[in-house]
Amino acid sequence: MGRLIKVLVVLAVLGFIGLTGYAYLADLSPTASEVKLPVTLNVD
């Protein structure tokens, strides 16, 4: 039972390290695009 807990802890730590590495190294920047919309103002 103790071995199983150790294996689960090791897998959780490796998963956390992998997720952290992916967040830092992966290209997660959004694509930028210009949006132009006409605006009509209420001018009385």
Summary of the structure (lengths in Angstrom):
residues: 44
radius of gyration: 24.3
end to end distance: 78.4
largest distance: 78.4
contacts: 46
relative contact order: 0.08
helix: 55%
strand: 0%
